[in-house]
């Protein structure tokens, strides 16, 4: 099942009634309050502060050399081919 979070402004009472009818039939879920500052929708709530900490920690981790990673994958691919033949 693919889920997507949308932000919609309702300008008509009939449209709001139609959305509530869809919610009652469990086709949609209406979220009363949404933290637009959260960089993670849907999923676990992640504040901007926690997101910045995550980015800083990631930037300080060692990077992977792309050429070395590709060469390693070529070797692993050859190993897999010999195992499946």
Buried (B, 14 or more C-beta within 10 A) or exposed (E): EEEEEEEEEEEEEEEEEEBEEEEEEEEEEEEEEEEEEBBEBEEEEBEEEBBEEEEEEEEEEEEEEEEEEEEEEEEEEEEEEEEEE
